[in-house]
Amino acid sequence: MRDEPSLRRLKIQLVSHEPVGLEKGLNHGGVGVSQFTVARGLARLGHEVELLGPAHESLDESVDGVRIRGWRPSRLRFVSVFKNSRTLFKEVRRFSESGPAGRGFTIIPDVMGVSWPYPLPTVKVIKFTCTHLLQAFEANLKRPRLFTGLAERWRVPRADAFFSISERTAEVSGRVLGLDWYSIPVIPNAVDTDLFRPLEDEARDPRLLLYVGTICEKKGALELVEALDILVRRYPDLRLIMIGRNGVDLKKRPDFMGRIRREFPATVERHVEFRGHVPNSELVRYYNRAAVVVLPSRYESFGRTTIEAMACGAVVVRTNAPPAREIIRDGVDGLICGTRDSESIAVTVEKALSDPAAMEEIRRSARKRVLENYAIDVVAKATEAFLIGLQQRGLDSRQEVPR
């Protein structure tokens, strides 16, 4: 028996704009894996849970108690918008009319808030992660995309309820959308601490650095390789493995790996390995093998790879860009360096490399912090409590929505 049972079994539908097919879509980071992770936790608590989104092929399957439904979107972007909106509304209505009485909840990432039909037959809950307006604010863009910005300001605030994955994301989202950000609850991303864990059979390589994420300008990939160029003068056997897809710069020019190769040809040839995507089973081993995991983003809404690495007992060096300090206590469960500052990255990484004994304590503290704050069950219970609060306010009562 649970100590604090819900009023009744909740109906919870989580949505992703990223592919929901497990074998192709859910690996190292992103909205898709975050939604699926918390969905598994909510299913463990006994709720009816569904994950909905586009897929590489139509699917309807159950994994860890979560029903996963996906459809193949159109290859034509203009057609896809209308097809997705129609499909989503049908799926939400089907979900709301199934099972016990009550509308149920649909948790939608804010990046999808513009394209969603409204009103919905369920309680529409916006999860603040990365609206275009938020990204424009953090990147100091003077002219956000006009249509997207106007649409977000008009559509997103019309949801029934909101929560955010970090305090920083709540603050910026509230400010750019005209919401009272002080009242937006924070429920962080979760990580599977049974999967992402220290491995006894994987030894640390004292000269291996690891980067996980899209290889792009926003993620600070160029500053990292520049920092490596500084470090190899003192550590000539140092290596950097970069895991993630080839991305773009802030002007959307493709092949960012190519730019890195052109600017640091000798360093890349001798010290950098690009590995592309890897499955989570392999990613865990990389986290366990690396002496330091470096995450030098210029800005983040959260930074899921941070808690994945910490869960594996890795030493994480992350830039000071918010919300880094919400997750890492500098010198306690990770190390913080300057943003857009290759010299600061190099100095902080060298600090980690030169004091292995101190880093062992950080490794233990990092794992403990994740278990206490970001484990699946912890985040699922916080999500459950939030939805029960909405239920108690009467938002879950049946309402008629036009077909």
GIUR-V536834 format. One record per residue. RES is the residue in one letter. PHI is phi in whole degrees, -180 to 180 (* if undefined). PSI is psi in radians with two decimals (* if undefined). Layout:
BEGIN
res={RES,RES}
phi={PHI,PHI}
psi={PSI,PSI}
END
This chain:
BEGIN
res={M,R,D,E,P,S,L,R,R,L,K,I,Q,L,V,S,H,E,P,V,G,L,E,K,G,L,N,H,G,G,V,G,V,S,Q,F,T,V,A,R,G,L,A,R,L,G,H,E,V,E,L,L,G,P,A,H,E,S,L,D,E,S,V,D,G,V,R,I,R,G,W,R,P,S,R,L,R,F,V,S,V,F,K,N,S,R,T,L,F,K,E,V,R,R,F,S,E,S,G,P,A,G,R,G,F,T,I,I,P,D,V,M,G,V,S,W,P,Y,P,L,P,T,V,K,V,I,K,F,T,C,T,H,L,L,Q,A,F,E,A,N,L,K,R,P,R,L,F,T,G,L,A,E,R,W,R,V,P,R,A,D,A,F,F,S,I,S,E,R,T,A,E,V,S,G,R,V,L,G,L,D,W,Y,S,I,P,V,I,P,N,A,V,D,T,D,L,F,R,P,L,E,D,E,A,R,D,P,R,L,L,L,Y,V,G,T,I,C,E,K,K,G,A,L,E,L,V,E,A,L,D,I,L,V,R,R,Y,P,D,L,R,L,I,M,I,G,R,N,G,V,D,L,K,K,R,P,D,F,M,G,R,I,R,R,E,F,P,A,T,V,E,R,H,V,E,F,R,G,H,V,P,N,S,E,L,V,R,Y,Y,N,R,A,A,V,V,V,L,P,S,R,Y,E,S,F,G,R,T,T,I,E,A,M,A,C,G,A,V,V,V,R,T,N,A,P,P,A,R,E,I,I,R,D,G,V,D,G,L,I,C,G,T,R,D,S,E,S,I,A,V,T,V,E,K,A,L,S,D,P,A,A,M,E,E,I,R,R,S,A,R,K,R,V,L,E,N,Y,A,I,D,V,V,A,K,A,T,E,A,F,L,I,G,L,Q,Q,R,G,L,D,S,R,Q,E,V,P,R}
phi={*,-86,-67,-128,-67,-73,-59,-163,-63,-83,-106,-130,-116,-108,-121,-130,-91,-100,-56,-102,-68,-62,-75,-123,-109,-104,-148,19,96,96,-65,-58,-70,-65,-65,-66,-63,-71,-60,-61,-65,-66,-65,-61,-80,97,-91,-82,-128,-137,-112,-127,173,-68,-147,-70,-154,-60,-149,-153,-144,-117,-133,54,84,-105,-81,-111,-123,-137,-133,-87,-74,-68,-74,-88,-59,-63,-68,-61,-59,-71,-63,-62,-61,-67,-63,-62,-62,-62,-67,-68,-64,-57,-64,-67,-91,-90,69,-69,-63,116,-73,84,-120,-118,-98,-117,-64,-59,-64,-100,-62,-74,-86,-78,-66,-152,-76,-109,-75,-109,-76,-89,-113,-90,-102,-74,-130,-165,-61,-61,-64,-64,-64,-65,-64,-68,-90,58,-77,-76,-130,-61,-58,-61,-63,-62,-62,-63,-64,-64,-65,-87,-89,-59,-64,-83,-65,-79,-159,-140,-149,-131,-87,-157,-64,-62,-65,-63,-63,-67,-61,-62,-66,-75,-106,74,-108,-77,-68,-63,-94,-85,-66,-111,-127,-72,-67,-114,-136,-79,-78,-81,-83,-88,-151,-65,-111,-69,-92,-118,-84,-72,-98,-66,-122,-117,-105,-131,-125,-130,148,-58,-86,-151,-68,-57,-82,75,-63,-67,-62,-66,-67,-65,-65,-62,-59,-75,-68,-68,-66,-99,-122,-66,-99,-72,-127,-126,-104,-114,-109,147,-78,-73,-111,-127,-90,-69,-99,68,-79,-77,61,-69,-59,-61,-64,-62,-63,-70,-83,-135,-61,-69,-64,-65,-62,-93,-129,-119,-125,-95,-108,66,-76,-134,-68,-59,-61,-81,-60,-57,-69,-64,-59,-76,-86,-73,-70,-143,-102,-109,-126,-95,-58,-77,-161,-147,-82,-151,99,-61,-62,-60,-76,-63,-64,-62,-63,-86,76,-88,-84,-104,-106,-130,-68,-75,-60,-57,-99,-52,-76,-73,-103,-106,-94,-56,83,-109,-125,170,-128,-109,-125,-70,-89,56,-135,-63,-66,-66,-61,-62,-62,-71,-64,-63,-58,-69,-68,-88,-137,-59,-63,-65,-68,-62,-67,-64,-59,-65,-66,-63,-61,-64,-64,-66,-60,-82,-123,-128,-65,-53,-65,-64,-72,-63,-66,-65,-66,-59,-62,-63,-69,-63,-60,-66,-62,-67,-82,89,-71,-91,-72,-66,-132,-85,-122,-58,-82}
psi={2.44,2.59,-0.65,1.36,2.61,2.92,-0.65,3.02,2.15,2.64,2.03,2.15,2.12,2.46,2.54,2.52,-0.09,2.77,2.41,-0.01,2.12,-0.67,-0.29,-0.43,-0.48,1.51,2.62,1.42,3.10,2.90,-0.68,-0.87,-0.59,-0.76,-0.74,-0.66,-0.85,-0.51,-0.74,-0.71,-0.71,-0.63,-0.66,-0.53,-0.02,0.19,2.78,2.01,2.43,2.44,2.24,2.42,3.13,2.74,2.83,-0.35,2.70,2.37,2.71,1.70,2.88,2.26,2.11,0.65,0.00,2.19,2.16,2.11,2.22,2.71,2.75,2.00,2.79,2.58,-0.35,2.08,-0.78,-0.76,-0.65,-0.66,-0.83,-0.70,-0.78,-0.79,-0.77,-0.78,-0.75,-0.77,-0.74,-0.72,-0.68,-0.71,-0.78,-0.78,-0.75,-0.52,-0.09,2.74,-2.64,2.93,2.71,2.58,-0.62,3.04,2.41,2.02,2.02,2.23,2.49,-0.46,-0.31,0.00,-0.50,-0.70,-0.12,2.46,2.64,2.42,2.92,2.72,-0.16,3.05,2.08,1.97,2.09,2.25,1.94,2.07,-0.97,1.11,2.81,-0.69,-0.66,-0.81,-0.67,-0.69,-0.84,-0.52,0.03,0.66,2.24,-0.51,1.54,2.77,2.18,-0.96,-0.80,-0.76,-0.80,-0.73,-0.73,-0.73,-0.50,-0.76,-0.82,-0.81,-0.16,0.00,2.87,-0.50,2.87,2.64,2.92,2.73,-0.15,2.81,-0.72,-0.77,-0.65,-0.79,-0.89,-0.75,-0.75,-0.76,-0.82,-0.35,0.02,0.56,2.75,1.62,-0.38,-0.45,0.03,2.03,2.67,2.11,1.89,2.99,2.75,2.81,2.54,1.74,-0.13,-0.58,-0.93,1.73,2.83,2.41,2.15,-0.46,0.14,1.95,2.55,2.40,1.94,-0.14,0.49,2.17,2.60,2.39,2.33,2.16,2.96,2.35,1.66,3.03,-0.75,-0.64,0.02,0.39,-0.64,-0.75,-0.61,-0.80,-0.59,-0.68,-0.68,-0.68,-0.57,-0.76,-0.62,-0.26,-0.55,-0.53,1.40,-0.27,0.20,2.43,2.62,2.15,2.22,2.04,2.16,2.91,2.76,2.16,-2.69,2.94,-3.07,-0.23,0.25,0.35,2.29,3.09,1.07,-0.51,-0.70,-0.69,-0.74,-0.74,-0.67,-0.62,-0.48,1.08,-0.78,-0.77,-0.76,-0.78,-0.69,-0.44,-0.10,2.40,2.17,2.12,-0.10,-2.69,2.52,2.62,2.77,-0.60,-0.62,-0.63,-0.68,-0.70,-0.65,-0.76,-0.68,-0.43,-0.52,2.46,-0.70,2.37,2.10,2.14,1.53,0.64,2.55,-0.54,2.69,2.68,-0.56,-1.15,1.21,-0.60,-0.42,-0.86,-0.45,-0.84,-0.77,-0.65,-0.48,0.07,0.48,2.66,2.06,2.23,2.06,2.54,2.83,-0.01,2.26,2.57,0.70,-0.78,-0.17,-0.45,-0.81,2.27,1.96,2.18,-0.08,-0.99,0.33,-3.09,2.44,2.35,3.05,2.67,2.42,0.63,1.62,-0.61,-0.71,-0.68,-0.80,-0.78,-0.73,-0.70,-0.73,-0.64,-0.73,-0.74,-0.54,-0.11,1.23,-0.61,-0.79,-0.59,-0.48,-0.69,-0.67,-0.70,-0.80,-0.74,-0.63,-0.82,-0.75,-0.73,-0.69,-0.77,-0.62,-0.43,-0.43,0.09,2.70,-0.87,-0.62,-0.84,-0.64,-0.72,-0.65,-0.70,-0.75,-0.80,-0.69,-0.80,-0.63,-0.67,-0.71,-0.69,-0.74,-0.42,-0.03,0.14,-0.31,0.05,2.66,2.28,2.59,2.31,2.34,2.46,*}
END
